[in-house]
């Protein structure tokens, strides 16, 4: 069975690994993804998550949460139904530094 067969359809899924979730209600603060062990009740999984805003949250009533990837007690949390887009780590600076070292030492 392919977990990611219909990736163009909005689903409830883990923000980190994309594993589809079959939840009855909202996840508790301690619930974790079965695929990657990430917390599920996190800002990154919320409908109010907005990385372009100052506190990365559309809900102005919510208190600021420092770590958007750890479980929290936000009372305004509502799980987002989205199309999964893999997280891309920005390693370009690191890759450029390694390439420069290879050139410098002819590796």
The first five atom37 places (N, CA, C, CB, O) and aatype in JSON, in Angstrom:
{
  "aatype": [20, 20, 20, 20, 20, 20, 20, 20, 20, 20, 20, 20, 20, 20, 20, 20, 20, 20, 20, 20, 20, 20, 20, 20, 20, 20, 20, 20, 20, 20, 20, 20, 20, 20, 20, 20, 20, 20, 20, 20, 20, 20, 20, 20, 20, 20, 20, 20, 20, 20, 20, 20, 20, 20, 20, 20, 20, 20, 20, 20, 20, 20, 20, 20, 20, 20, 20, 20, 20, 20, 20, 20, 20, 20, 20, 20, 20, 20, 20, 20, 20, 20, 20, 20, 20, 20, 20, 20, 20, 20, 20, 20, 20, 20, 20, 20, 20, 20, 20, 20, 20, 20, 20, 20, 20, 20, 20],
  "atom_mask": [
    [1, 1, 1, 1, 1],
    [1, 1, 1, 1, 1],
    [1, 1, 1, 1, 1],
    [1, 1, 1, 1, 1],
    [1, 1, 1, 1, 1],
    [1, 1, 1, 1, 1],
    [1, 1, 1, 1, 1],
    [1, 1, 1, 1, 1],
    [1, 1, 1, 1, 1],
    [1, 1, 1, 1, 1],
    [1, 1, 1, 1, 1],
    [1, 1, 1, 1, 1],
    [1, 1, 1, 1, 1],
    [1, 1, 1, 1, 1],
    [1, 1, 1, 1, 1],
    [1, 1, 1, 1, 1],
    [1, 1, 1, 1, 1],
    [1, 1, 1, 1, 1],
    [1, 1, 1, 1, 1],
    [1, 1, 1, 1, 1],
    [1, 1, 1, 1, 1],
    [1, 1, 1, 1, 1],
    [1, 1, 1, 1, 1],
    [1, 1, 1, 1, 1],
    [1, 1, 1, 1, 1],
    [1, 1, 1, 1, 1],
    [1, 1, 1, 1, 1],
    [1, 1, 1, 1, 1],
    [1, 1, 1, 1, 1],
    [1, 1, 1, 1, 1],
    [1, 1, 1, 1, 1],
    [1, 1, 1, 1, 1],
    [1, 1, 1, 1, 1],
    [1, 1, 1, 1, 1],
    [1, 1, 1, 1, 1],
    [1, 1, 1, 1, 1],
    [1, 1, 1, 1, 1],
    [1, 1, 1, 1, 1],
    [1, 1, 1, 1, 1],
    [1, 1, 1, 1, 1],
    [1, 1, 1, 1, 1],
    [1, 1, 1, 1, 1],
    [1, 1, 1, 1, 1],
    [1, 1, 1, 1, 1],
    [1, 1, 1, 1, 1],
    [1, 1, 1, 1, 1],
    [1, 1, 1, 1, 1],
    [1, 1, 1, 1, 1],
    [1, 1, 1, 1, 1],
    [1, 1, 1, 1, 1],
    [1, 1, 1, 1, 1],
    [1, 1, 1, 1, 1],
    [1, 1, 1, 1, 1],
    [1, 1, 1, 1, 1],
    [1, 1, 1, 1, 1],
    [1, 1, 1, 1, 1],
    [1, 1, 1, 1, 1],
    [1, 1, 1, 1, 1],
    [1, 1, 1, 1, 1],
    [1, 1, 1, 1, 1],
    [1, 1, 1, 1, 1],
    [1, 1, 1, 1, 1],
    [1, 1, 1, 1, 1],
    [1, 1, 1, 1, 1],
    [1, 1, 1, 1, 1],
    [1, 1, 1, 1, 1],
    [1, 1, 1, 1, 1],
    [1, 1, 1, 1, 1],
    [1, 1, 1, 1, 1],
    [1, 1, 1, 1, 1],
    [1, 1, 1, 1, 1],
    [1, 1, 1, 1, 1],
    [1, 1, 1, 1, 1],
    [1, 1, 1, 1, 1],
    [1, 1, 1, 1, 1],
    [1, 1, 1, 1, 1],
    [1, 1, 1, 1, 1],
    [1, 1, 1, 1, 1],
    [1, 1, 1, 1, 1],
    [1, 1, 1, 1, 1],
    [1, 1, 1, 1, 1],
    [1, 1, 1, 1, 1],
    [1, 1, 1, 1, 1],
    [1, 1, 1, 1, 1],
    [1, 1, 1, 1, 1],
    [1, 1, 1, 1, 1],
    [1, 1, 1, 1, 1],
    [1, 1, 1, 1, 1],
    [1, 1, 1, 1, 1],
    [1, 1, 1, 1, 1],
    [1, 1, 1, 1, 1],
    [1, 1, 1, 1, 1],
    [1, 1, 1, 1, 1],
    [1, 1, 1, 1, 1],
    [1, 1, 1, 1, 1],
    [1, 1, 1, 1, 1],
    [1, 1, 1, 1, 1],
    [1, 1, 1, 1, 1],
    [1, 1, 1, 1, 1],
    [1, 1, 1, 1, 1],
    [1, 1, 1, 1, 1],
    [1, 1, 1, 1, 1],
    [1, 1, 1, 1, 1],
    [1, 1, 1, 1, 1],
    [1, 1, 1, 1, 1],
    [1, 1, 1, 1, 1],
    [1, 1, 1, 1, 1]
  ],
  "atom_positions": [
    [[0.84, -1.18, 0.0], [0.0, 0.0, 0.0], [0.89, 1.25, 0.0], [-0.96, -0.01, 1.22], [1.79, 1.37, 0.83]],
    [[0.65, 2.16, -0.92], [1.42, 3.39, -1.01], [0.74, 4.47, -0.16], [1.56, 3.86, -2.49], [-0.38, 4.88, -0.46]],
    [[1.43, 4.93, 0.89], [0.86, 5.93, 1.79], [0.66, 7.28, 1.12], [1.74, 6.09, 3.0], [-0.2, 8.06, 1.54]],
    [[1.44, 7.56, 0.08], [1.41, 8.87, -0.55], [0.87, 8.8, -1.97], [2.8, 9.46, -0.56], [1.28, 9.58, -2.83]],
    [[-0.06, 7.88, -2.23], [-0.57, 7.65, -3.58], [-1.28, 8.86, -4.17], [-1.51, 6.47, -3.57], [-1.06, 9.2, -5.33]],
    [[-2.12, 9.52, -3.39], [-2.88, 10.65, -3.9], [-2.38, 11.93, -3.23], [-4.4, 10.45, -3.66], [-3.08, 12.52, -2.41]],
    [[-1.17, 12.36, -3.59], [-0.54, 13.48, -2.92], [-1.09, 14.83, -3.35], [0.93, 13.44, -3.15], [-0.72, 15.85, -2.77]],
    [[-1.96, 14.88, -4.37], [-2.53, 16.15, -4.83], [-3.81, 16.5, -4.08], [-2.8, 16.1, -6.33], [-4.4, 17.55, -4.33]],
    [[-4.24, 15.64, -3.19], [-5.48, 15.85, -2.44], [-5.13, 16.31, -1.02], [-6.35, 14.56, -2.41], [-4.29, 15.69, -0.37]],
    [[-5.76, 17.4, -0.53], [-5.48, 17.84, 0.84], [-5.82, 16.76, 1.86], [-6.26, 19.12, 1.15], [-6.88, 16.15, 1.8]],
    [[-4.92, 16.53, 2.79], [-5.1, 15.5, 3.8], [-4.62, 16.01, 5.15], [-4.35, 14.21, 3.42], [-3.93, 17.03, 5.25]],
    [[-4.98, 15.28, 6.19], [-4.37, 15.48, 7.5], [-3.1, 14.66, 7.47], [-5.34, 15.06, 8.7], [-3.16, 13.44, 7.3]],
    [[-1.96, 15.3, 7.64], [-0.7, 14.58, 7.57], [0.34, 15.24, 8.46], [-0.2, 14.51, 6.12], [0.18, 16.39, 8.86]],
    [[1.38, 14.52, 8.74], [2.5, 15.02, 9.53], [3.24, 16.06, 8.69], [3.45, 13.87, 9.98], [3.58, 15.79, 7.54]],
    [[3.5, 17.23, 9.26], [4.2, 18.28, 8.52], [5.61, 17.84, 8.14], [4.26, 19.57, 9.35], [6.15, 18.31, 7.14]],
    [[6.21, 16.96, 8.93], [7.62, 16.6, 8.74], [7.83, 15.5, 7.71], [8.21, 16.17, 10.05], [8.66, 15.64, 6.81]],
    [[7.09, 14.39, 7.84], [7.33, 13.26, 6.94], [6.21, 13.05, 5.92], [7.5, 12.0, 7.75], [6.39, 12.32, 4.95]],
    [[5.06, 13.69, 6.13], [3.96, 13.58, 5.17], [3.06, 12.38, 5.37], [4.5, 13.54, 3.81], [2.15, 12.15, 4.57]],
    [[3.29, 11.62, 6.42], [2.47, 10.43, 6.65], [1.01, 10.84, 6.9], [3.01, 9.6, 7.85], [0.75, 11.65, 7.79]],
    [[0.06, 10.3, 6.12], [-1.36, 10.61, 6.34], [-1.8, 10.12, 7.73], [-2.23, 9.95, 5.24], [-1.37, 9.07, 8.19]],
    [[-2.64, 10.9, 8.36], [-3.1, 10.57, 9.71], [-4.59, 10.3, 9.72], [-2.77, 11.71, 10.69], [-5.36, 10.97, 9.04]],
    [[-4.98, 9.31, 10.48], [-6.4, 8.98, 10.65], [-6.76, 9.31, 12.09], [-6.7, 7.46, 10.31], [-6.72, 8.45, 12.97]],
    [[-7.09, 10.57, 12.33], [-7.38, 11.04, 13.68], [-8.87, 11.19, 13.91], [-6.68, 12.36, 13.95], [-9.61, 11.62, 13.03]],
    [[-9.29, 10.84, 15.08], [-10.66, 11.09, 15.53], [-10.56, 12.25, 16.51], [-11.33, 9.79, 16.21], [-10.23, 12.05, 17.68]],
    [[-10.83, 13.46, 16.04], [-10.67, 14.63, 16.9], [-9.26, 15.2, 16.77], [-10.98, 14.28, 18.36], [-8.52, 14.85, 15.86]],
    [[-8.91, 16.07, 17.7], [-7.59, 16.71, 17.68], [-6.57, 15.88, 18.45], [-7.68, 18.13, 18.27], [-6.93, 15.2, 19.41]],
    [[-5.31, 15.93, 18.04], [-4.28, 15.18, 18.76], [-3.99, 15.84, 20.11], [-2.99, 15.09, 17.93], [-4.12, 17.05, 20.25]],
    [[-3.59, 15.04, 21.08], [-3.16, 15.56, 22.37], [-1.74, 16.08, 22.27], [-3.27, 14.48, 23.46], [-1.05, 15.82, 21.28]],
    [[-1.29, 16.79, 23.27], [0.04, 17.4, 23.25], [1.15, 16.35, 23.1], [0.26, 18.22, 24.52], [2.18, 16.62, 22.49]],
    [[0.95, 15.18, 23.66], [1.98, 14.16, 23.63], [1.9, 13.18, 22.47], [1.94, 13.41, 24.89], [2.76, 12.31, 22.35]],
    [[0.9, 13.3, 21.61], [0.76, 12.35, 20.5], [1.84, 12.58, 19.46], [-0.63, 12.47, 19.85], [2.2, 13.72, 19.14]],
    [[2.36, 11.47, 18.93], [3.46, 11.54, 17.98], [3.08, 10.84, 16.67], [4.72, 10.91, 18.58], [2.22, 9.97, 16.63]],
    [[3.76, 11.25, 15.6], [3.59, 10.63, 14.29], [4.18, 9.23, 14.33], [4.26, 11.48, 13.17], [5.26, 9.03, 14.88]],
    [[3.48, 8.27, 13.76], [3.99, 6.9, 13.72], [5.13, 6.74, 12.73], [2.87, 5.94, 13.38], [5.88, 5.78, 12.8]],
    [[5.25, 7.68, 11.79], [6.3, 7.59, 10.78], [7.63, 8.15, 11.22], [5.86, 8.29, 9.56], [8.68, 7.55, 10.96]],
    [[7.62, 9.32, 11.9], [8.89, 9.99, 12.22], [9.02, 10.38, 13.69], [9.04, 11.21, 11.37], [10.02, 10.98, 14.08]],
    [[8.02, 10.05, 14.5], [8.03, 10.35, 15.93], [7.99, 11.84, 16.26], [9.25, 9.75, 16.55], [8.35, 12.23, 17.37]],
    [[7.55, 12.68, 15.31], [7.39, 14.11, 15.58], [6.1, 14.34, 16.34], [7.39, 14.93, 14.27], [5.13, 13.59, 16.18]],
    [[6.09, 15.38, 17.18], [4.86, 15.76, 17.87], [3.83, 16.16, 16.81], [5.1, 16.94, 18.88], [4.19, 16.71, 15.77]],
    [[2.55, 15.89, 17.07], [1.5, 16.23, 16.12], [0.8, 17.55, 16.45], [0.48, 15.12, 16.07], [0.4, 18.28, 15.54]],
    [[0.66, 17.87, 17.73], [-0.02, 19.11, 18.12], [1.02, 20.23, 18.15], [-0.75, 18.97, 19.51], [1.43, 20.69, 19.22]],
    [[1.43, 20.65, 16.96], [2.46, 21.68, 16.81], [1.95, 22.76, 15.86], [3.78, 21.06, 16.27], [1.04, 22.54, 15.06]],
    [[2.55, 23.93, 15.97], [2.15, 25.05, 15.12], [2.21, 24.7, 13.63], [3.04, 26.26, 15.39], [1.35, 25.11, 12.86]],
    [[3.22, 23.93, 13.23], [3.39, 23.6, 11.81], [2.24, 22.76, 11.26], [4.7, 22.86, 11.62], [2.07, 22.69, 10.05]],
    [[1.45, 22.12, 12.12], [0.3, 21.32, 11.69], [-1.02, 22.08, 11.82], [0.22, 20.04, 12.48], [-2.08, 21.51, 11.55]],
    [[-0.98, 23.33, 12.24], [-2.19, 24.08, 12.54], [-2.68, 24.9, 11.34], [-1.95, 25.0, 13.72], [-1.88, 25.33, 10.51]],
    [[-4.0, 25.11, 11.27], [-4.56, 25.93, 10.19], [-4.09, 27.38, 10.28], [-6.09, 25.88, 10.23], [-4.1, 28.09, 9.28]],
    [[-3.69, 27.82, 11.45], [-3.24, 29.21, 11.64], [-1.75, 29.41, 11.36], [-3.54, 29.65, 13.04], [-1.27, 30.54, 11.43]],
    [[-1.02, 28.35, 11.03], [0.42, 28.45, 10.74], [0.62, 29.34, 9.51], [1.04, 27.03, 10.5], [0.07, 29.08, 8.44]],
    [[1.43, 30.39, 9.69], [1.71, 31.32, 8.6], [3.16, 31.8, 8.74], [0.71, 32.54, 8.62], [3.41, 32.78, 9.43]],
    [[4.11, 31.12, 8.09], [5.53, 31.46, 8.26], [5.88, 32.89, 7.83], [6.37, 30.49, 7.48], [6.92, 33.41, 8.23]],
    [[5.03, 33.51, 7.04], [5.33, 34.86, 6.56], [4.98, 35.94, 7.59], [4.58, 35.12, 5.28], [5.38, 37.09, 7.43]],
    [[4.25, 35.58, 8.65], [3.87, 36.55, 9.67], [4.9, 36.61, 10.8], [2.5, 36.2, 10.24], [5.73, 35.71, 10.95]],
    [[4.84, 37.68, 11.59], [5.82, 37.91, 12.65], [5.93, 36.75, 13.64], [5.47, 39.18, 13.39], [7.03, 36.29, 13.92]],
    [[4.81, 36.27, 14.17], [4.86, 35.16, 15.13], [4.45, 33.84, 14.48], [3.94, 35.46, 16.32], [4.18, 32.87, 15.18]],
    [[4.4, 33.81, 13.16], [4.03, 32.65, 12.36], [2.65, 32.1, 12.71], [5.07, 31.55, 12.53], [2.42, 30.89, 12.6]],
    [[1.73, 32.98, 13.13], [0.38, 32.55, 13.49], [-0.64, 33.59, 13.04], [0.27, 32.3, 15.0], [-0.47, 34.78, 13.28]],
    [[-1.71, 33.11, 12.39], [-2.78, 34.01, 11.94], [-3.73, 34.38, 13.08], [-3.56, 33.37, 10.8], [-4.4, 35.42, 13.02]],
    [[-3.79, 33.54, 14.1], [-4.72, 33.77, 15.21], [-4.09, 34.73, 16.21], [-5.12, 32.44, 15.89], [-3.16, 34.36, 16.93]],
    [[-4.59, 35.94, 16.25], [-4.01, 36.97, 17.11], [-4.28, 36.73, 18.6], [-4.54, 38.33, 16.72], [-3.62, 37.33, 19.45]],
    [[-5.24, 35.88, 18.91], [-5.55, 35.59, 20.31], [-4.54, 34.64, 20.94], [-6.95, 35.0, 20.43], [-4.37, 34.63, 22.16]],
    [[-3.87, 33.84, 20.11], [-2.95, 32.82, 20.61], [-1.68, 33.45, 21.19], [-2.59, 31.84, 19.49], [-1.17, 34.44, 20.68]],
    [[-1.19, 32.83, 22.27], [0.07, 33.26, 22.84], [1.2, 32.79, 21.93], [0.25, 32.71, 24.28], [1.07, 31.79, 21.23]],
    [[2.3, 33.51, 21.96], [3.43, 33.14, 21.11], [4.03, 31.81, 21.59], [4.51, 34.24, 21.13], [4.17, 31.57, 22.79]],
    [[4.36, 30.97, 20.63], [5.0, 29.69, 20.9], [6.4, 29.77, 20.31], [4.17, 28.47, 20.3], [6.57, 30.04, 19.12]],
    [[7.4, 29.54, 21.14], [8.79, 29.69, 20.7], [9.2, 28.63, 19.68], [9.73, 29.62, 21.9], [9.73, 28.97, 18.62]],
    [[8.96, 27.37, 19.97], [9.37, 26.29, 19.08], [8.14, 25.76, 18.35], [10.09, 25.13, 19.87], [7.28, 25.11, 18.95]],
    [[8.05, 26.04, 17.08], [6.87, 25.7, 16.27], [6.8, 24.22, 15.92], [6.87, 26.51, 15.0], [5.81, 23.78, 15.32]],
    [[7.82, 23.44, 16.28], [7.85, 22.02, 15.93], [7.71, 21.11, 17.15], [9.13, 21.71, 15.21], [7.85, 19.89, 17.01]],
    [[7.46, 21.67, 18.32], [7.27, 20.87, 19.53], [5.83, 21.0, 20.01], [8.26, 21.31, 20.65], [5.19, 22.02, 19.8]],
    [[5.34, 19.96, 20.65], [3.98, 19.95, 21.15], [3.73, 21.14, 22.08], [3.7, 18.65, 21.88], [4.61, 21.54, 22.84]],
    [[2.53, 21.7, 22.01], [2.21, 22.85, 22.85], [0.76, 22.77, 23.32], [2.46, 24.17, 22.09], [0.01, 21.87, 22.94]],
    [[0.38, 23.72, 24.15], [-0.95, 23.73, 24.74], [-1.86, 24.79, 24.13], [-0.85, 23.95, 26.22], [-2.82, 25.21, 24.78]],
    [[-1.6, 25.23, 22.93], [-2.39, 26.3, 22.32], [-3.86, 25.87, 22.26], [-1.86, 26.64, 20.9], [-4.2, 24.82, 21.71]],
    [[-4.72, 26.7, 22.83], [-6.14, 26.37, 22.87], [-6.85, 26.65, 21.55], [-6.82, 27.14, 23.97], [-8.01, 26.29, 21.39]],
    [[-6.16, 27.29, 20.6], [-6.76, 27.61, 19.3], [-6.3, 26.66, 18.19], [-6.42, 29.05, 18.92], [-6.6, 26.88, 17.02]],
    [[-5.58, 25.61, 18.56], [-5.07, 24.65, 17.58], [-6.21, 23.96, 16.85], [-4.17, 23.62, 18.25], [-7.17, 23.5, 17.47]],
    [[-6.09, 23.89, 15.53], [-7.01, 23.12, 14.7], [-6.16, 22.5, 13.6], [-8.18, 24.02, 14.12], [-5.45, 23.21, 12.89]],
    [[-6.24, 21.19, 13.45], [-5.37, 20.49, 12.5], [-5.67, 20.92, 11.07], [-5.53, 18.96, 12.64], [-6.83, 20.93, 10.66]],
    [[-4.64, 21.26, 10.34], [-4.79, 21.72, 8.95], [-4.91, 20.54, 7.99], [-3.61, 22.6, 8.55], [-4.25, 19.52, 8.15]],
    [[-5.75, 20.72, 7.0], [-5.88, 19.75, 5.91], [-5.21, 20.41, 4.71], [-7.4, 19.35, 5.6], [-5.74, 21.37, 4.15]],
    [[-4.04, 19.91, 4.32], [-3.23, 20.52, 3.26], [-2.69, 19.46, 2.32], [-2.08, 21.33, 3.86], [-2.79, 18.26, 2.57]],
    [[-2.13, 19.94, 1.23], [-1.37, 19.08, 0.32], [0.05, 19.01, 0.86], [-1.41, 19.62, -1.17], [0.65, 20.04, 1.17]],
    [[0.57, 17.81, 0.98], [1.92, 17.65, 1.55], [2.99, 18.19, 0.62], [2.18, 16.18, 1.85], [3.04, 17.85, -0.57]],
    [[3.86, 19.03, 1.17], [5.02, 19.56, 0.48], [6.22, 19.24, 1.35], [4.9, 21.12, 0.19], [6.29, 19.73, 2.48]],
    [[7.17, 18.44, 0.88], [8.32, 18.07, 1.71], [9.11, 19.3, 2.17], [9.24, 17.13, 0.93], [9.23, 20.29, 1.45]],
    [[9.63, 19.21, 3.38], [10.47, 20.27, 3.92], [11.85, 20.16, 3.27], [10.57, 20.19, 5.49], [12.45, 19.09, 3.26]],
    [[12.32, 21.27, 2.74], [13.64, 21.28, 2.13], [14.59, 22.01, 3.05], [13.61, 21.94, 0.73], [14.41, 23.19, 3.34]],
    [[15.61, 21.3, 3.52], [16.61, 21.92, 4.37], [17.49, 22.8, 3.5], [17.46, 20.85, 5.13], [17.9, 22.4, 2.41]],
    [[17.78, 24.0, 3.97], [18.64, 24.91, 3.23], [20.09, 24.58, 3.55], [18.31, 26.39, 3.57], [20.64, 25.06, 4.53]],
    [[20.69, 23.77, 2.71], [22.08, 23.37, 2.92], [22.99, 24.02, 1.9], [22.21, 21.85, 2.86], [24.16, 23.64, 1.77]],
    [[22.48, 25.0, 1.19], [23.28, 25.6, 0.12], [24.57, 26.22, 0.65], [22.46, 26.65, -0.6], [25.61, 26.09, 0.01]],
    [[24.52, 26.87, 1.79], [25.72, 27.48, 2.36], [26.75, 26.41, 2.73], [25.37, 28.33, 3.6], [27.94, 26.55, 2.46]],
    [[26.26, 25.35, 3.34], [27.13, 24.24, 3.73], [27.73, 23.58, 2.49], [26.36, 23.21, 4.57], [28.92, 23.28, 2.45]],
    [[26.9, 23.35, 1.48], [27.38, 22.73, 0.25], [28.43, 23.58, -0.44], [26.22, 22.47, -0.69], [29.42, 23.06, -0.96]],
    [[28.22, 24.9, -0.46], [29.2, 25.8, -1.07], [30.52, 25.77, -0.32], [28.66, 27.23, -1.1], [31.58, 25.78, -0.94]],
    [[30.47, 25.73, 1.01], [31.69, 25.66, 1.81], [32.46, 24.37, 1.53], [31.36, 25.78, 3.3], [33.68, 24.39, 1.4]],
    [[31.75, 23.27, 1.44], [32.42, 21.98, 1.14], [33.04, 21.99, -0.25], [31.42, 20.81, 1.26], [34.15, 21.49, -0.46]],
    [[32.31, 22.56, -1.2], [32.84, 22.65, -2.56], [34.1, 23.51, -2.6], [31.78, 23.22, -3.51], [35.06, 23.17, -3.3]],
    [[34.11, 24.62, -1.86], [35.29, 25.47, -1.81], [36.48, 24.75, -1.19], [35.0, 26.73, -1.02], [37.61, 24.93, -1.65]],
    [[36.24, 23.95, -0.17], [37.32, 23.18, 0.45], [37.86, 22.14, -0.53], [36.84, 22.48, 1.75], [39.07, 21.95, -0.62]],
    [[36.96, 21.48, -1.27], [37.41, 20.5, -2.28], [38.29, 21.16, -3.34], [36.18, 19.82, -2.95], [39.31, 20.61, -3.75]],
    [[37.88, 22.36, -3.78], [38.66, 23.07, -4.77], [40.01, 23.5, -4.21], [37.89, 24.28, -5.27], [41.04, 23.4, -4.87]],
    [[39.99, 23.98, -2.97], [41.21, 24.46, -2.34], [42.25, 23.36, -2.2], [40.9, 25.05, -0.99], [43.43, 23.59, -2.44]],
    [[41.81, 22.17, -1.81], [42.74, 21.07, -1.58], [42.75, 20.05, -2.72], [42.39, 20.38, -0.29], [43.3, 18.96, -2.57]],
    [[42.15, 20.39, -3.84], [42.09, 19.51, -5.02], [41.61, 18.1, -4.66], [43.47, 19.42, -5.69], [42.25, 17.11, -5.01]],
    [[40.51, 18.02, -3.97], [39.96, 16.7, -3.56], [38.96, 16.22, -4.58], [39.29, 16.78, -2.18], [38.39, 15.14, -4.41]]
  ]
}
